[in-house]
Amino acid sequence: MIFTVQIKVMPLKDLLDPQGKAVMGGLQNLGLQNILDVRIGKHIDLQIEADTKELAIAKAEEAAKKLLANPVMEVYEITIS
């Protein structure tokens, strides 16, 4: 079976997000004053061939840990459809 797995990678809440701060400044310059915070992350879609949903999630978890997310600075969330 082929599974579509989504991985959302975001900076840790305790860390400064310079890209988010830059976007926040741009939004305020456009007059969008009610936006209180911006955090910029990554959305990654993987097509994984596996026998079961659990094996597909395990493969995505391995990819996230080894390459897609930096555990020192980022947190990730995996969903599957």
Secondary structure, 3 states (H helix, E strand, C coil): CEEEEEEEEEECCCCCCHHHHHHHHHHHHCCCCCCCCCCCCEEEEEEEECCCHHHHHHHHHHHHHHHHCCCCCEEEEEEEC
